Amino acid sequence: MYEYSFRKIEVKKWTVGVKEDYYHIIDDYASQGWRLVQIFAPPLVSRGAPFYELIFERKLENHDE
């Protein structure tokens, strides 16, 4: 069995780039045993700030499949 963690990263408005350095986020999660599964980027809409969502998974310890 696996557990999942989701990390939302907002994209800067009116400029190119993201507000956080996702390379460090991925490294931090990996050092805790998480594996990057997907980077989700929903379509841009006129409402709300654009964002990416990093999806991580790791196997639950002491749990038989």
N, C-alpha and C positions, 0 to 999 in steps of 0.2 A: 504494500500500500504506500501511496505517496501523499505528501502534503505540498501545498502550493502557496506561493507568496506573490503578491502583485505590487508593483512599484510604479506609480504614475509620475511622469516627468513632463512638466509644462514646457511648451515651446515659446520662445520669446515672441512677443507681438511686434510687428513692423520691422523686425530685423531677422537675420538668418542665424539659426542656432538654437540650442536648448539652454534652459536656465541652470541645469546641473550637468556635471561631467559624468555621463553614463558609463564611461570606461571604468571609473573608480567604483561606481555602484556595482557593476558586474563583478569586478575583482573582489569587492567586499563580500558579496553574496557567495561567490565561489569559495572563498576562504572559510566560510561557515558551512560548506557542504551542499550548497544550492547549485543547480544546473540551470542555465538560461534555456528556456523552452521556446519562447517567441517574443518578438517585439510587435505589439499591436498598435496600429496607427489608424484610428477611426477617420472617416471622411471629414473634411473640414465643412463646418456649417457656419452660418452667420452669427449664431449665438454661442457663447461660451468660448473659453480659451482653448486653442489647439493643444493636444498632448500626445505623448506616446505612453504606452504601458508596457513595462517589462514584466514578463511572466517567468517565474522560477519554480522549480520542483526539486524535492529531495525525498529520498526513501525514508520512511519512518523507521526508527530504530526499534528493535525488539518487537517487530510485528511480522508475523508469518503471512505470506501471500496465499 
